[in-house]
Amino acid sequence: MHHPLPDGVELAHLVHQGKASPVELLEDAISRANKLNPSLNAIIHRLDEQARTNAKRMSDQKAPEDASLWGVPFLTKDLTVMTEGDPYHAGNVALRDSDHRAEHTTHLATMFKRLGLINFGRTNTPEFGLTVTTEPVSHGPTKNPWNLDYSTGGSSGGSAAAVAAGIVPIAHANDGGGSIRVPASECGLVGLKPSRGRVSFGPKLGESWAGVAIDGVLTRSIRDSARVLDGISYPWPGDPYWAPPPELSFEKQLSILPGQLKIGVVTSSSWGPIHQDCIDAVQKTALLLQDLGHVVENDSPSALFDDELFHHFRVGMAANEALSAQKLSDAIGRSFTSEDMEADTRALIELGHTYTATEYITSVQWFHYYTRRMAEWWSKFDVLLTPVIAHPPPKLGELRDPKLGTNRIRELLHFTVQFNVSGQPAISLPMHTSSTGLPVGIQLVGAMHQESSLLQLGQQLESSSSWHNRKPILYAT
């Protein structure tokens, strides 16, 4: 399969064959970043020199057996994942102004390094990752390489722009309400949100946002997503719970056809209207899945649009963010003032302080019961096919509008938060283009711990469509 730029698997293969060195690949990525990042504002901290040191060391040694992406250039989102001594701002002005540095290295950063990925920068994120557009006051907006007037989505928008523009084949992302899948949809990428418990939050945390958030990556190919997932999904001592490992590696399962799957489809929402471009994307994909031999029916879980969902989601998010803000103010040695945070962040954190322990636990228990209600449907079906967001990518500024922004976000988020709460794996695939030429993704949701069926389906769809040949206006050559 021809990719305009090699994906991570192909780059690692070139290194393995001796046709490219980690140093050459890194210098190539750095020059693309130098050329494109001024227009995109995707990478906010550059770590070129330490990356060069790593690449030089790696060029002189043989790759360990489990380092399956040895020498592949990489970027890390500036949220939750840390490497000791490197900048950590989480989209916040106070952390930026105090030149805050990470005090420890998270297990996930260690796993990325073990895979052989060479991190040379950290990518832009909205403040504390709390919204679905990447336009923080601290570092300014990240622009969509398909059209610079549009949002890249959030909260992994910096990573999405860098991968979509071809600076790197793979970049770190995380997802607490759609933050991997929304940027994937808006930037024309593959974005897999793994199952709850699949990726460790160690050493400091056992879970994030009461089990709602999870880490992953953004890529341009299914096989890159599978290979990375194999490298970052194993339990660490002391993890409170973990997802059962697949029988075969995720990558090996790509060579197995999924067999005939029963797929439910939903294109409407009781929460509001869905844009025709997003409906078209799903319907086109449903027809293709039928052609591939799957059984496709209009059906979806009865709990999908529960009106209580956003209340409980807000309780969980606000209470956890109140604690995070407390920890970060400890880290900079002073209390956060109202000037230190954007208005909507501050409002959420103040709200978090008002909830009682009983209210918080009520919401966590609501999550658990909701998860059981959702799981029932997957005893009859294998996969659910939905839009990712309810409208094509919004323009920059729309979601940050003080009066209209919050409503606009609710208009978009009809299909992602449910699967953060239920912990199920879900993937965004770049199956469609809007009437104005912007990417529109579709979402496939699997039963708990069934990433394999999503990756196998994704492989089928990738092989029978041309998404890997589509390039944005701003693209590295």
C-alpha positions in Angstrom: 0.0 0.0 0.0 1.5 3.3 -1.0 1.5 6.1 1.5 2.5 9.6 0.3 4.8 9.7 3.3 5.9 6.5 5.0 4.1 5.6 8.1 5.9 4.6 11.4 6.0 0.9 10.5 7.6 1.6 7.2 10.2 4.0 8.8 11.1 1.5 11.4 11.5 -1.1 8.6 13.9 1.2 6.8 16.0 1.6 10.0 15.9 -2.2 10.5 17.2 -2.8 6.9 19.9 -0.2 7.3 18.4 2.1 4.6 17.9 5.0 7.1 19.3 5.9 10.4 17.5 7.3 13.5 19.6 10.5 13.0 18.5 10.9 9.4 14.8 10.3 10.2 15.0 12.8 13.1 16.7 15.5 11.0 14.1 15.0 8.3 11.3 15.5 10.8 13.0 18.5 12.4 13.3 20.2 9.0 9.6 19.5 8.3 8.7 21.0 11.7 10.8 24.1 11.0 9.0 24.6 7.7 5.4 23.9 8.8 5.1 24.6 12.5 5.2 28.4 12.2 2.0 28.2 10.2 0.3 25.5 12.3 1.4 26.2 15.9 1.2 22.5 16.6 4.5 22.0 18.6 5.0 24.4 21.5 8.2 23.0 23.2 11.1 21.8 21.0 13.4 19.2 22.5 15.6 18.9 19.4 19.0 18.6 21.2 18.1 15.8 23.6 16.4 14.0 20.6 19.6 14.4 18.6 21.6 12.8 21.5 19.1 9.9 21.6 19.1 9.4 17.9 22.9 9.4 17.7 23.1 6.8 20.5 20.4 4.7 18.8 22.1 4.9 15.4 25.2 3.3 17.0 23.3 0.3 18.5 21.1 -2.5 17.5 17.4 -2.2 18.3 16.2 -4.3 21.2 13.6 -6.9 20.2 10.6 -5.1 21.7 11.6 -1.7 20.2 9.3 -2.2 17.1 9.4 1.6 16.2 13.1 2.1 16.7 14.2 5.5 15.4 10.8 6.8 14.5 10.4 10.6 15.2 7.5 11.3 17.6 5.8 14.1 19.5 4.1 14.1 23.0 1.0 16.1 23.9 1.7 18.6 26.7 -0.9 17.0 29.0 -0.6 14.2 31.6 2.4 12.5 30.1 5.6 13.8 31.5 9.4 13.3 31.2 11.4 14.5 34.1 13.0 17.9 33.5 11.1 18.7 30.4 8.6 21.6 30.2 5.0 20.9 31.3 2.4 23.6 30.9 -0.9 21.7 30.2 -2.1 24.7 28.3 -1.9 27.0 31.3 -0.5 30.5 31.6 0.8 30.2 35.2 2.7 27.0 34.4 4.1 28.6 31.2 5.2 31.8 33.1 6.9 29.9 35.9 8.7 27.7 33.3 7.3 24.7 35.0 9.2 21.4 34.5 8.0 17.8 35.1 9.3 16.4 38.3 8.9 12.7 37.3 8.6 10.5 34.2 5.3 8.8 33.6 5.1 5.1 32.7 3.6 5.9 29.3 6.6 8.1 28.4 8.9 5.2 29.4 6.8 2.8 27.2 7.0 5.2 24.2 10.8 5.3 24.7 11.0 1.5 24.9 9.2 1.3 21.6 12.1 3.2 20.1 10.2 6.4 19.4 12.3 9.6 19.5 10.4 12.4 21.1 11.5 15.9 19.9 8.7 18.1 21.1 5.5 18.6 23.0 2.3 19.6 21.3 -0.3 22.2 22.0 -3.4 21.5 24.0 -6.3 23.6 25.4 -6.0 24.5 29.1 -6.0 21.2 31.1 -7.4 19.5 28.0 -10.9 20.7 28.9 -12.4 21.4 25.5 -12.6 20.1 22.0 -10.7 22.9 20.2 -7.0 23.7 20.7 -6.9 27.5 21.3 -5.3 28.1 24.7 -4.5 31.7 25.8 -1.1 30.3 26.9 0.2 29.2 23.5 -2.4 30.5 20.9 -4.5 28.4 18.5 -3.3 25.4 16.5 -4.5 25.6 12.9 -5.9 22.8 10.7 -3.5 21.9 7.9 -6.6 21.3 5.6 -7.7 24.9 6.1 -5.9 27.3 8.4 -9.1 29.1 9.4 -10.5 25.9 11.0 -10.1 24.1 14.4 -8.0 20.9 14.7 -10.3 19.7 17.4 -9.2 19.1 20.9 -7.8 18.4 23.2 -5.1 16.6 21.2 -5.2 19.2 18.4 -1.5 20.0 18.4 -0.6 16.3 17.9 -3.3 16.0 15.2 -2.0 18.9 13.2 1.5 17.6 13.3 0.6 14.1 12.1 -1.9 15.4 9.5 0.7 17.8 8.0 3.3 15.0 7.8 5.8 16.3 10.4 5.7 12.9 12.2 3.8 9.7 11.5 2.6 9.2 15.1 2.0 11.5 18.0 0.7 11.0 21.6 -2.9 11.9 22.4 -5.4 11.3 25.2 -9.2 11.2 25.4 -11.5 12.1 28.3 -14.5 13.1 26.3 -13.5 12.7 22.6 -10.0 14.2 22.7 -8.4 11.5 20.5 -11.4 10.9 18.2 -12.5 14.6 17.6 -9.0 15.7 16.3 -8.7 12.6 14.3 -12.1 13.3 12.6 -11.3 17.0 12.0 -7.7 16.4 10.7 -8.3 13.2 8.6 -6.5 10.7 10.9 -6.8 7.4 12.6 -7.6 7.9 16.3 -8.2 4.9 18.6 -9.4 5.5 22.1 -8.3 2.3 23.9 -10.4 0.4 26.5 -10.3 1.5 30.2 -7.3 0.0 31.9 -5.4 -0.7 28.7 -2.7 2.0 29.3 -1.2 2.7 32.7 -1.4 6.1 34.4 1.5 5.3 36.7 3.5 6.0 38.7 1.4 8.7 40.4 -2.2 7.9 39.2 -4.2 4.8 39.1 -6.9 6.3 36.8 -7.9 9.7 35.5 -11.3 11.4 35.8 -12.8 8.3 37.6 -11.8 6.0 34.8 -13.2 8.2 32.0 -9.9 9.2 30.4 -7.2 7.1 28.6 -4.1 7.7 26.6 -3.3 6.6 23.0 -1.9 8.1 19.8 -2.9 9.7 16.5 -1.7 8.1 13.3 -2.2 7.9 9.5 -2.4 4.1 9.3 -4.2 1.3 11.1 -1.0 -0.7 11.4 0.8 2.2 13.2 -2.1 2.3 15.7 -1.9 -1.4 16.3 1.8 -1.5 16.7 1.8 1.4 19.2 -1.0 -0.2 21.2 1.0 -3.4 21.5 3.9 -1.4 22.9 1.9 0.7 25.5 -0.6 -1.8 26.8 0.7 -3.9 29.6 0.1 -3.7 33.3 2.6 -2.1 35.7 3.0 -3.2 39.3 0.3 -1.5 41.4 -2.1 -0.6 38.6 -5.5 -0.7 40.2 -7.0 -2.7 37.3 -6.0 -3.5 33.7 -7.5 -4.7 30.5 -7.0 -8.3 29.6 -4.3 -8.8 26.9 -5.4 -9.9 23.5 -4.8 -13.6 22.5 -2.5 -12.5 19.7 -0.8 -9.1 19.4 -3.0 -6.3 18.0 -0.7 -6.1 15.0 -0.8 -9.8 14.3 -4.6 -9.7 14.4 -4.6 -7.3 11.4 -3.7 -10.2 9.1 -6.9 -12.0 10.2 -10.2 -11.1 8.6 -12.8 -10.2 11.3 -15.4 -12.6 9.9 -19.0 -11.5 9.4 -19.8 -8.9 12.1 -23.2 -7.6 13.2 -22.9 -3.8 13.1 -25.5 -1.3 14.4 -25.8 2.1 12.8 -27.0 5.4 14.3 -27.1 8.7 12.4 -29.6 10.7 14.5 -29.5 12.0 18.1 -32.3 13.0 20.5 -30.0 15.7 21.7 -30.1 17.7 18.5 -29.6 17.8 14.7 -26.7 16.1 12.8 -25.2 17.8 9.8 -25.8 16.1 6.5 -22.0 15.7 5.8 -21.7 13.6 9.0 -24.7 11.5 8.1 -23.3 10.9 4.6 -20.0 9.8 6.1 -21.8 7.1 8.2 -24.1 6.0 5.5 -21.3 5.7 2.9 -19.3 3.6 5.4 -22.4 1.4 6.2 -22.7 0.6 2.5 -19.0 -0.3 2.3 -19.3 -2.5 5.4 -22.2 -4.3 3.8 -20.2 -4.8 0.6 -17.5 -6.3 2.8 -20.0 -8.9 4.0 -21.0 -7.5 7.3 -24.6 -7.5 8.6 -25.6 -3.8 9.0 -28.8 -2.7 10.8 -30.1 0.6 12.1 -29.9 -0.1 15.8 -28.2 1.4 18.8 -28.1 1.1 22.6 -31.2 2.6 24.3 -29.0 4.3 26.9 -27.0 6.2 24.2 -28.7 9.6 24.7 -29.4 9.6 28.4 -30.2 13.1 29.5 -28.4 12.7 32.8 -25.1 11.8 31.2 -23.6 15.4 30.9 -24.6 16.2 34.5 -22.6 13.3 35.9 -19.8 13.8 33.5 -19.5 17.4 34.6 -19.4 16.4 38.3 -16.7 13.8 37.7 -14.6 16.2 35.5 -15.0 19.3 37.7 -14.2 17.5 41.0 -11.1 15.9 39.5 -9.9 19.2 37.9 -10.3 21.0 41.2 -7.9 18.5 42.7 -5.5 18.8 39.6 -5.4 22.6 40.0 -4.6 22.2 43.7 -1.7 19.9 42.8 -0.4 22.2 40.1 -0.6 25.3 42.4 1.5 23.2 44.9 4.0 22.5 42.1 4.5 26.2 41.3 4.6 27.1 45.0 1.6 29.5 45.1 -2.2 29.4 44.7 -3.7 29.9 41.3 -5.4 33.3 41.1 -8.3 34.2 38.7 -5.7 35.6 36.3 -3.9 32.3 36.1 -6.8 30.5 34.4 -9.1 31.0 31.5 -12.7 32.0 32.5 -14.3 28.7 31.6 -11.6 26.6 33.3 -11.9 28.7 36.5 -15.7 28.3 36.4 -15.4 24.5 36.1 -12.8 24.3 39.0 -15.0 26.5 41.2 -17.9 24.2 40.5 -15.7 21.2 41.4 -15.2 22.7 44.8 -18.9 22.9 45.5 -19.6 19.2 45.1 -19.8 17.0 48.2 -18.1 13.6 48.4 -21.5 12.0 48.3 -22.4 13.8 45.1 -19.1 12.8 43.5 -19.6 9.1 44.5 -23.2 9.2 43.2 -21.9 10.2 39.8 -19.2 7.6 39.8 -21.8 4.9 40.6 -24.0 6.3 37.9 -21.1 5.8 35.5 -20.8 2.2 36.6 -24.5 1.4 36.1 -24.5 3.3 32.8 -21.6 1.1 31.6 -23.7 -2.0 32.4 -26.7 -0.6 30.5 -24.5 0.1 27.5 -22.8 -3.3 27.6 -26.1 -5.1 27.2 -26.4 -3.9 23.5 -23.0 -5.4 22.7 -24.2 -8.9 23.7 -26.4 -8.8 20.5 -24.1 -6.7 18.2 -20.3 -6.6 17.6 -19.8 -3.0 16.6 -21.7 0.4 16.6 -21.1 2.8 13.8 -21.8 6.5 14.5 -20.6 10.0 13.5 -17.7 11.3 15.6 -19.0 14.8 15.9 -22.4 16.2 14.8 -21.0 18.8 12.5 -17.9 19.2 10.2 -14.9 21.0 11.8 -15.8 24.4 13.3 -13.9 27.6 12.5 -11.3 28.8 15.0 -12.9 31.1 17.5 -16.4 29.5 17.4 -16.0 27.2 20.4 -14.2 29.9 22.4 -16.9 32.5 22.0 -17.8 33.5 25.6 -21.6 33.6 24.8 -22.1 30.9 22.2 -19.1 28.6 22.7 -20.5 26.2 25.4 -23.7 25.6 23.4 -21.7 25.1 20.2 -19.6 22.4 22.0 -22.8 20.6 23.1 -24.1 20.8 19.5 -21.0 18.9 18.4 -20.6 16.3 21.2 -23.3 13.7 20.7 -21.4 10.5 20.2 -18.1 10.5 22.1 -18.5 11.1 25.8 -20.7 8.0 26.2 -17.8 5.7 25.5 -15.4 7.5 27.9 -18.0 6.8 30.6 -18.5 3.2 29.5 -14.7 2.7 29.0 -15.3 0.9 25.7 -12.8 1.1 22.8 -13.7 3.5 20.0 -11.9 4.5 16.8 -12.3 7.5 14.4 -11.5 6.7 10.8 -11.1 9.4 8.0 -13.8 8.0 5.7 -15.3 11.2 4.3 -14.7 14.8 3.2 -17.2 17.6 3.8 -18.8 19.6 1.0 -16.2 22.3 1.8 -13.3 19.8 1.5 -12.6 19.3 5.3 -12.2 15.8 6.8 -15.2 14.1 8.4 -14.5 10.9 10.4 -16.8 8.1 11.4 -16.7 6.2 14.7 -16.7 2.5 15.3 -17.3 1.4 18.9 -16.4 -2.1 20.1 -17.4 -4.2 23.1 -15.3 -3.8 26.2 -11.6 -4.8 25.5 -12.4 -5.6 21.8 -9.9 -3.2 20.2 -8.9 -6.1 17.9 -12.3 -6.1 16.0 -12.1 -2.3 15.6 -8.5 -2.6 14.2 -9.5 -5.5 11.9 -12.5 -3.5 10.6 -10.3 -0.4 10.2 -7.8 -2.5 8.2 -10.6 -3.6 5.9 -11.9 -0.1 5.4 -8.4 1.3 4.9 -7.7 -1.3 2.2 -10.9 -0.6 0.4 -10.8 3.2 0.5 -8.3 5.9 -0.5 -7.9 7.9 2.7 -4.1 7.4 2.9 -3.7 9.2 -0.5 -5.5 12.3 0.6 -3.2 15.1 1.7 -4.0 18.5 3.3 -3.1 21.8 1.7 -0.2 22.2 4.2 1.8 19.0 3.9 5.4 18.1 4.3 7.0 16.7 1.2 
